[in-house]
Structure formats: structure tokens, C-alpha cells
């Protein structure tokens, strides 16, 4: 999996909320969470909870060189979960390009760029867990690359429309896909989630929930009596 953090801006010296984005490089299964601070106290429990939301076993964890992920606390957590850690090379931003692309296409598209106070992290997490994460994994199609050899004998990546599918559909299409699932997770259980609503119905539900979220975030504070 590829991981990165997205900061929701500063205002008047006050730090905004941080979004943590985690994307699987094979299926593009994605889990987004929110924390008030990038300290070990806030981040490590959030990461552990995020990793359990993936329906399959995780073998590797890749980040950039940010200290929020490259530290002893995260290393101990990954060692306990038997997950191998790697990090990007210095001055090679493309090493983590997949999740950085998703930062814009998913996180920024849903949350925008305006400052959101960090006190709303828990409220945003509720929206992510109930609405956004199920939507992007079961109902939002993604392009998947196919490598071909061009006329000059060079390897080239193409993105054919026939390979457009949701992360869940990509997971189901893998050979021996059941072998990768975590204990207690079945495709029958995930089918019930995927087919409970159509893609458009779930998108409408998610957009309505996002509107309610921002209405709560932008609600004027009541004056103190």
C-alpha cells in the first residue's frame, strides 16, 4: 500500500485537520481517515484502524520521507503486523505517485482546500467510514494500466476503457483472489455491500452526507452568554 498525508490548511496560526490517504497499488483499494495532529498519539492508532479496513492481507507499506511515517512507533506497529516498510528515494517524488494522484482526485475533490479546524477530525472520520470509503471502493471506477510493447520495442503503459473497474471489481478479478482475503472476510459479505445500492444511488447518498458535513463544519458558533 502507498500512504501520504494531506493538510487542510492553516488560518490565523491555527493548524487545520490532516487527512491520511492509503491506496493499494494493485487494486487501488483506498482508505481515507482524518486526524487532528500528526503526532504518534493521534497517528499510530489511526493507521492501525485504517489497515484493518482493507479486506485483504497487506504485505508492504510505502511512504515518502516524512517523519510522520518514518519513525520508531510506526515501525513497531508494522513489525507487529508483519508488514514490510519501504520509503521513497530522496528527490524522487514519482516514487509515491499513485497516492499523490489520489490526494487530488479523491481527497481534494471531496474536501477542497479551505481551512478546516482540527477539532472536526472525528466528525470527518465518520463521513469517511460510512460514506466516502465504501463509495470509492465499491462504486467509483478507476483506470488500470496495461503494459504493451510499441513499434520501437519500448514498454508503454496504456489505460484502455475495457480495464475500467471499481477497486472491488479489480480485487474479484485477480487469480485466486480468495487466498488474499483476511480471515473472516468473504466475497459474499462484500457483495452485499457492493449491490445494496447502484453506483448513482450511493453517490447521491454520499454527496448529501458531505453537504451535511460541511453544513456542520460551517455552522456559526453560538455566542457565549
Phi and psi in degrees as GROMACS dihedral restraints (atoms count N, CA, C in turn):
[ dihedral_restraints ]
;  ai    aj    ak    al  type     phi  dphi    fc
    3     4     5     6     1  -111.8    20    10
    4     5     6     7     1   138.2    20    10
    6     7     8     9     1  -132.8    20    10
    7     8     9    10     1   146.7    20    10
    9    10    11    12     1  -157.0    20    10
   10    11    12    13     1   161.7    20    10
   12    13    14    15     1  -113.2    20    10
   13    14    15    16     1   148.6    20    10
   15    16    17    18     1  -127.7    20    10
   16    17    18    19     1   123.6    20    10
   18    19    20    21     1   -94.9    20    10
   19    20    21    22     1   135.0    20    10
   21    22    23    24     1   -95.0    20    10
   22    23    24    25     1    39.7    20    10
   24    25    26    27     1    78.4    20    10
   25    26    27    28     1   163.3    20    10
   27    28    29    30     1  -112.7    20    10
   28    29    30    31     1   155.2    20    10
   30    31    32    33     1  -151.4    20    10
   31    32    33    34     1   124.3    20    10
   33    34    35    36     1    52.2    20    10
   34    35    36    37     1    41.3    20    10
   36    37    38    39     1    78.4    20    10
   37    38    39    40     1     2.5    20    10
   39    40    41    42     1  -101.1    20    10
   40    41    42    43     1   126.8    20    10
   42    43    44    45     1   -70.5    20    10
   43    44    45    46     1   142.4    20    10
   45    46    47    48     1   -88.1    20    10
   46    47    48    49     1   179.5    20    10
   48    49    50    51     1   -68.8    20    10
   49    50    51    52     1   155.1    20    10
   51    52    53    54     1  -111.5    20    10
   52    53    54    55     1   135.8    20    10
   54    55    56    57     1  -102.1    20    10
   55    56    57    58     1   136.7    20    10
   57    58    59    60     1  -109.4    20    10
   58    59    60    61     1   123.6    20    10
   60    61    62    63     1  -116.2    20    10
   61    62    63    64     1   126.9    20    10
   63    64    65    66     1  -127.8    20    10
   64    65    66    67     1   126.5    20    10
   66    67    68    69     1  -131.1    20    10
   67    68    69    70     1   132.8    20    10
   69    70    71    72     1   -79.2    20    10
   70    71    72    73     1   132.9    20    10
   72    73    74    75     1   -76.8    20    10
   73    74    75    76     1   -14.9    20    10
   75    76    77    78     1   -93.2    20    10
   76    77    78    79     1   -52.0    20    10
   78    79    80    81     1   -98.6    20    10
   79    80    81    82     1   -11.9    20    10
   81    82    83    84     1    63.7    20    10
   82    83    84    85     1    21.1    20    10
   84    85    86    87     1   -60.6    20    10
   85    86    87    88     1   133.2    20    10
   87    88    89    90     1  -132.3    20    10
   88    89    90    91     1   137.3    20    10
   90    91    92    93     1  -128.8    20    10
   91    92    93    94     1   127.7    20    10
   93    94    95    96     1  -117.1    20    10
   94    95    96    97     1   138.8    20    10
   96    97    98    99     1  -138.4    20    10
   97    98    99   100     1   173.2    20    10
   99   100   101   102     1  -136.2    20    10
  100   101   102   103     1   139.2    20    10
  102   103   104   105     1  -133.8    20    10
  103   104   105   106     1   154.0    20    10
  105   106   107   108     1   -77.2    20    10
  106   107   108   109     1   -31.8    20    10
  108   109   110   111     1  -141.8    20    10
  109   110   111   112     1   156.3    20    10
  111   112   113   114     1   -93.4    20    10
  112   113   114   115     1    35.6    20    10
  114   115   116   117     1   -87.7    20    10
  115   116   117   118     1   160.9    20    10
  117   118   119   120     1   -59.2    20    10
  118   119   120   121     1   -35.8    20    10
  120   121   122   123     1   -59.7    20    10
  121   122   123   124     1   -39.0    20    10
  123   124   125   126     1   -90.1    20    10
  124   125   126   127     1   -39.4    20    10
  126   127   128   129     1   -78.7    20    10
  127   128   129   130     1   -45.6    20    10
  129   130   131   132     1   -61.3    20    10
  130   131   132   133     1   -47.2    20    10
  132   133   134   135     1   -61.6    20    10
  133   134   135   136     1   -36.2    20    10
  135   136   137   138     1   -65.1    20    10
  136   137   138   139     1   -41.9    20    10
  138   139   140   141     1   -63.3    20    10
  139   140   141   142     1   -43.5    20    10
  141   142   143   144     1   -62.2    20    10
  142   143   144   145     1   -40.4    20    10
  144   145   146   147     1   -66.9    20    10
  145   146   147   148     1   -39.6    20    10
  147   148   149   150     1   -63.8    20    10
  148   149   150   151     1   -42.3    20    10
  150   151   152   153     1   -64.6    20    10
  151   152   153   154     1   -30.8    20    10
  153   154   155   156     1   -73.8    20    10
  154   155   156   157     1   -12.6    20    10
  156   157   158   159     1   -82.4    20    10
  157   158   159   160     1   -10.6    20    10
  159   160   161   162     1   -78.7    20    10
  160   161   162   163     1   132.4    20    10
  162   163   164   165     1   -78.3    20    10
  163   164   165   166     1    -6.3    20    10
  165   166   167   168     1  -121.3    20    10
  166   167   168   169     1   165.0    20    10
  168   169   170   171     1   -69.3    20    10
  169   170   171   172     1   138.7    20    10
  171   172   173   174     1  -102.9    20    10
  172   173   174   175     1   127.7    20    10
  174   175   176   177     1  -102.8    20    10
  175   176   177   178     1   -31.3    20    10
  177   178   179   180     1  -138.0    20    10
  178   179   180   181     1   152.8    20    10
  180   181   182   183     1  -134.6    20    10
  181   182   183   184     1   115.4    20    10
  183   184   185   186     1  -120.9    20    10
  184   185   186   187     1   131.6    20    10
  186   187   188   189     1  -133.5    20    10
  187   188   189   190     1   173.1    20    10
  189   190   191   192     1   -79.1    20    10
  190   191   192   193     1  -162.9    20    10
  192   193   194   195     1   -92.7    20    10
  193   194   195   196     1    15.5    20    10
  195   196   197   198     1   -64.4    20    10
  196   197   198   199     1   139.8    20    10
  198   199   200   201     1   -68.8    20    10
  199   200   201   202     1   -16.1    20    10
  201   202   203   204     1   -66.3    20    10
  202   203   204   205     1   -24.5    20    10
  204   205   206   207     1  -109.9    20    10
  205   206   207   208     1   -29.5    20    10
  207   208   209   210     1   -93.1    20    10
  208   209   210   211     1    83.0    20    10
  210   211   212   213     1  -156.2    20    10
  211   212   213   214     1   168.8    20    10
  213   214   215   216     1   -68.0    20    10
  214   215   216   217     1   -32.4    20    10
  216   217   218   219     1   -66.6    20    10
  217   218   219   220     1   -45.6    20    10
  219   220   221   222     1   -65.7    20    10
  220   221   222   223     1   -39.2    20    10
  222   223   224   225     1   -60.5    20    10
  223   224   225   226     1   -42.6    20    10
  225   226   227   228     1   -64.1    20    10
  226   227   228   229     1   -40.9    20    10
  228   229   230   231     1   -61.9    20    10
  229   230   231   232     1   -45.7    20    10
  231   232   233   234     1   -67.3    20    10
  232   233   234   235     1   -38.5    20    10
  234   235   236   237     1   -62.2    20    10
  235   236   237   238     1   -40.8    20    10
  237   238   239   240     1   -64.2    20    10
  238   239   240   241     1   -33.1    20    10
  240   241   242   243     1   -93.2    20    10
  241   242   243   244     1     5.2    20    10
  243   244   245   246     1    57.7    20    10
  244   245   246   247     1    45.6    20    10
  246   247   248   249     1  -114.6    20    10
  247   248   249   250     1   129.9    20    10
  249   250   251   252     1   -78.9    20    10
  250   251   252   253     1   136.3    20    10
  252   253   254   255     1  -105.1    20    10
  253   254   255   256     1   134.3    20    10
  255   256   257   258     1  -135.1    20    10
  256   257   258   259     1   159.8    20    10
  258   259   260   261     1  -137.7    20    10
  259   260   261   262     1   160.2    20    10
  261   262   263   264     1   -67.4    20    10
  262   263   264   265     1   154.8    20    10
  264   265   266   267     1   -74.6    20    10
  265   266   267   268     1   147.1    20    10
  267   268   269   270     1   -57.4    20    10
  268   269   270   271     1   136.6    20    10
  270   271   272   273     1    62.2    20    10
  271   272   273   274     1    26.9    20    10
  273   274   275   276     1  -126.6    20    10
  274   275   276   277     1    74.5    20    10
  276   277   278   279     1   -63.6    20    10
  277   278   279   280     1   -24.3    20    10
  279   280   281   282     1   -68.6    20    10
  280   281   282   283     1   -14.1    20    10
  282   283   284   285     1   -61.4    20    10
  283   284   285   286     1   -26.2    20    10
  285   286   287   288     1  -118.7    20    10
  286   287   288   289     1    33.2    20    10
  288   289   290   291     1   -63.7    20    10
  289   290   291   292     1   -33.8    20    10
  291   292   293   294     1   -60.7    20    10
  292   293   294   295     1   -52.2    20    10
  294   295   296   297     1   -70.5    20    10
  295   296   297   298     1   -32.1    20    10
  297   298   299   300     1   -66.7    20    10
  298   299   300   301     1   -34.6    20    10
  300   301   302   303     1   -64.9    20    10
  301   302   303   304     1   -41.5    20    10
  303   304   305   306     1   -68.2    20    10
  304   305   306   307     1   -27.8    20    10
  306   307   308   309     1   -56.5    20    10
  307   308   309   310     1   -42.0    20    10
  309   310   311   312     1   -80.2    20    10
  310   311   312   313     1   -45.0    20    10
  312   313   314   315     1   -72.3    20    10
  313   314   315   316     1   -24.7    20    10
  315   316   317   318     1  -115.7    20    10
  316   317   318   319     1   -62.2    20    10
  318   319   320   321     1   -66.4    20    10
  319   320   321   322     1   -53.1    20    10
  321   322   323   324     1   -66.5    20    10
  322   323   324   325     1   -34.8    20    10
  324   325   326   327     1   -63.5    20    10
  325   326   327   328     1   -37.1    20    10
  327   328   329   330     1   -85.4    20    10
  328   329   330   331     1   -37.1    20    10
  330   331   332   333     1  -106.5    20    10
  331   332   333   334     1   -13.6    20    10
  333   334   335   336     1    72.7    20    10
  334   335   336   337     1  -160.6    20    10
  336   337   338   339     1  -119.0    20    10
  337   338   339   340     1   -10.6    20    10
  339   340   341   342     1   -67.3    20    10
  340   341   342   343     1   152.1    20    10
  342   343   344   345     1   -62.0    20    10
  343   344   345   346     1   132.6    20    10
  345   346   347   348     1  -125.2    20    10
  346   347   348   349     1   119.9    20    10
  348   349   350   351     1   -57.1    20    10
  349   350   351   352     1   146.2    20    10
  351   352   353   354     1   -68.4    20    10
  352   353   354   355     1   -15.4    20    10
  354   355   356   357     1   -65.2    20    10
  355   356   357   358     1   -15.1    20    10
  357   358   359   360     1   -92.8    20    10
  358   359   360   361     1     9.1    20    10
  360   361   362   363     1   -57.7    20    10
  361   362   363   364     1   -44.6    20    10
  363   364   365   366     1   -66.3    20    10
  364   365   366   367     1   -39.4    20    10
  366   367   368   369     1   -64.2    20    10
  367   368   369   370     1   -42.2    20    10
  369   370   371   372     1   -64.9    20    10
  370   371   372   373     1   -38.4    20    10
  372   373   374   375     1   -60.1    20    10
  373   374   375   376     1   -37.7    20    10
  375   376   377   378     1   -62.3    20    10
  376   377   378   379     1   -41.0    20    10
  378   379   380   381     1   -64.9    20    10
  379   380   381   382     1   -42.9    20    10
  381   382   383   384     1   -61.6    20    10
  382   383   384   385     1   -49.1    20    10
  384   385   386   387     1   -67.6    20    10
  385   386   387   388     1   -38.3    20    10
  387   388   389   390     1   -89.9    20    10
  388   389   390   391     1   -27.6    20    10
  390   391   392   393     1  -123.3    20    10
  391   392   393   394     1   -57.7    20    10
  393   394   395   396     1   -69.1    20    10
  394   395   396   397     1   -49.7    20    10
  396   397   398   399     1   -60.7    20    10
  397   398   399   400     1   -45.9    20    10
  399   400   401   402     1   -61.5    20    10
  400   401   402   403     1   -36.4    20    10
  402   403   404   405     1   -64.1    20    10
  403   404   405   406     1   -49.2    20    10
  405   406   407   408     1   -71.8    20    10
  406   407   408   409     1   -22.9    20    10
  408   409   410   411     1   -93.7    20    10
  409   410   411   412     1   -30.8    20    10
  411   412   413   414     1  -108.4    20    10
  412   413   414   415     1   -15.6    20    10
  414   415   416   417     1  -133.2    20    10
  415   416   417   418     1   -10.4    20    10
  417   418   419   420     1  -104.3    20    10
  418   419   420   421     1   113.1    20    10
  420   421   422   423     1   -69.2    20    10
  421   422   423   424     1   150.2    20    10
  423   424   425   426     1  -129.3    20    10
  424   425   426   427     1   153.6    20    10
  426   427   428   429     1   -85.1    20    10
  427   428   429   430     1   137.9    20    10
  429   430   431   432     1  -120.7    20    10
  430   431   432   433     1   134.3    20    10
  432   433   434   435     1   -75.8    20    10
  433   434   435   436     1   149.7    20    10
  435   436   437   438     1  -127.1    20    10
  436   437   438   439     1   126.3    20    10
  438   439   440   441     1   -86.2    20    10
  439   440   441   442     1   129.7    20    10
  441   442   443   444     1  -132.1    20    10
  442   443   444   445     1   159.5    20    10
  444   445   446   447     1   -99.0    20    10
  445   446   447   448     1   122.1    20    10
  447   448   449   450     1   -81.8    20    10
  448   449   450   451     1  -176.2    20    10
  450   451   452   453     1   -62.4    20    10
  451   452   453   454     1   -27.3    20    10
  453   454   455   456     1   -90.3    20    10
  454   455   456   457     1     7.2    20    10
  456   457   458   459     1    80.4    20    10
  457   458   459   460     1    13.7    20    10
  459   460   461   462     1   -94.9    20    10
  460   461   462   463     1   144.3    20    10
  462   463   464   465     1   -76.2    20    10
  463   464   465   466     1   128.8    20    10
  465   466   467   468     1  -134.1    20    10
  466   467   468   469     1   140.2    20    10
  468   469   470   471     1   -94.6    20    10
  469   470   471   472     1   131.9    20    10
  471   472   473   474     1  -120.2    20    10
  472   473   474   475     1   162.1    20    10
  474   475   476   477     1  -128.9    20    10
  475   476   477   478     1    73.6    20    10
  477   478   479   480     1   -69.1    20    10
  478   479   480   481     1   148.2    20    10
  480   481   482   483     1   -64.4    20    10
  481   482   483   484     1   -27.9    20    10
  483   484   485   486     1   -67.3    20    10
  484   485   486   487     1   -15.2    20    10
  486   487   488   489     1   -96.9    20    10
  487   488   489   490     1     4.2    20    10
  489   490   491   492     1   -73.3    20    10
  490   491   492   493     1   125.0    20    10
  492   493   494   495     1  -161.1    20    10
  493   494   495   496     1   165.5    20    10
  495   496   497   498     1   -76.8    20    10
  496   497   498   499     1   160.0    20    10
  498   499   500   501     1   -55.1    20    10
  499   500   501   502     1   -36.6    20    10
  501   502   503   504     1   -66.7    20    10
  502   503   504   505     1   -42.0    20    10
  504   505   506   507     1   -63.5    20    10
  505   506   507   508     1   -37.8    20    10
  507   508   509   510     1   -64.3    20    10
  508   509   510   511     1   -42.0    20    10
  510   511   512   513     1   -60.2    20    10
  511   512   513   514     1   -45.3    20    10
  513   514   515   516     1   -65.8    20    10
  514   515   516   517     1   -26.6    20    10
  516   517   518   519     1   -79.3    20    10
  517   518   519   520     1   -12.5    20    10
  519   520   521   522     1   -69.6    20    10
  520   521   522   523     1   145.7    20    10
  522   523   524   525     1   -64.1    20    10
  523   524   525   526     1   134.8    20    10
  525   526   527   528     1    54.4    20    10
  526   527   528   529     1    40.9    20    10
  528   529   530   531     1   -58.2    20    10
  529   530   531   532     1   -35.4    20    10
  531   532   533   534     1   -61.4    20    10
  532   533   534   535     1   -27.0    20    10
  534   535   536   537     1   -68.6    20    10
  535   536   537   538     1   -19.4    20    10
  537   538   539   540     1   -90.8    20    10
  538   539   540   541     1   -11.7    20    10
  540   541   542   543     1   -70.4    20    10
  541   542   543   544     1   148.0    20    10
  543   544   545   546     1   -70.7    20    10
  544   545   546   547     1   154.0    20    10
  546   547   548   549     1   -56.1    20    10
  547   548   549   550     1   134.3    20    10
  549   550   551   552     1    89.9    20    10
  550   551   552   553     1    -9.3    20    10
  552   553   554   555     1   -99.7    20    10
  553   554   555   556     1   130.2    20    10
  555   556   557   558     1  -128.6    20    10
  556   557   558   559     1   157.0    20    10
  558   559   560   561     1   -69.3    20    10
  559   560   561   562     1   -28.3    20    10
  561   562   563   564     1   -62.4    20    10
  562   563   564   565     1   -41.5    20    10
  564   565   566   567     1   -64.8    20    10
  565   566   567   568     1   -42.4    20    10
  567   568   569   570     1   -72.4    20    10
  568   569   570   571     1   -31.7    20    10
  570   571   572   573     1   -59.8    20    10
  571   572   573   574     1   -39.5    20    10
  573   574   575   576     1   -61.8    20    10
  574   575   576   577     1   -34.2    20    10
  576   577   578   579     1   -73.8    20    10
  577   578   579   580     1   -44.9    20    10
  579   580   581   582     1   -65.8    20    10
  580   581   582   583     1   -36.9    20    10
  582   583   584   585     1  -101.9    20    10
  583   584   585   586     1     8.1    20    10
  585   586   587   588     1   -65.3    20    10
  586   587   588   589     1   -35.1    20    10
  588   589   590   591     1  -138.7    20    10
  589   590   591   592     1   159.1    20    10
  591   592   593   594     1   -73.7    20    10
  592   593   594   595     1   166.2    20    10
  594   595   596   597     1   -59.1    20    10
  595   596   597   598     1   -44.3    20    10
  597   598   599   600     1   -67.0    20    10
  598   599   600   601     1   -39.2    20    10
  600   601   602   603     1   -63.7    20    10
  601   602   603   604     1   -43.3    20    10
  603   604   605   606     1   -70.0    20    10
  604   605   606   607     1   -35.8    20    10
  606   607   608   609     1   -62.1    20    10
  607   608   609   610     1   -42.6    20    10
  609   610   611   612     1   -63.1    20    10
  610   611   612   613     1   -41.1    20    10
  612   613   614   615     1   -63.3    20    10
  613   614   615   616     1   -41.7    20    10
  615   616   617   618     1   -66.4    20    10
  616   617   618   619     1   -42.7    20    10
  618   619   620   621     1   -64.0    20    10
  619   620   621   622     1   -39.9    20    10
  621   622   623   624     1   -64.1    20    10
  622   623   624   625     1   -41.6    20    10
  624   625   626   627     1   -65.7    20    10
  625   626   627   628     1   -37.0    20    10
  627   628   629   630     1   -65.7    20    10
  628   629   630   631     1   -39.8    20    10
  630   631   632   633     1   -61.3    20    10
  631   632   633   634     1   -42.2    20    10
  633   634   635   636     1   -64.2    20    10
  634   635   636   637     1   -37.0    20    10
  636   637   638   639     1   -62.2    20    10
  637   638   639   640     1   -49.4    20    10
  639   640   641   642     1   -70.2    20    10
  640   641   642   643     1   -28.6    20    10
  642   643   644   645     1   -63.8    20    10
  643   644   645   646     1   -38.7    20    10
  645   646   647   648     1   -70.5    20    10
  646   647   648   649     1   -41.2    20    10
  648   649   650   651     1   -64.4    20    10
  649   650   651   652     1   -37.9    20    10
  651   652   653   654     1   -91.5    20    10
  652   653   654   655     1     4.8    20    10
  654   655   656   657     1   -65.2    20    10
  655   656   657   658     1   129.0    20    10
  657   658   659   660     1   -62.6    20    10
  658   659   660   661     1   140.0    20    10
  660   661   662   663     1   -70.9    20    10
  661   662   663   664     1   139.2    20    10
  663   664   665   666     1   -73.6    20    10
  664   665   666   667     1   136.0    20    10
  666   667   668   669     1   -64.9    20    10
  667   668   669   670     1   143.1    20    10
  669   670   671   672     1   -74.2    20    10
  670   671   672   673     1   129.8    20    10
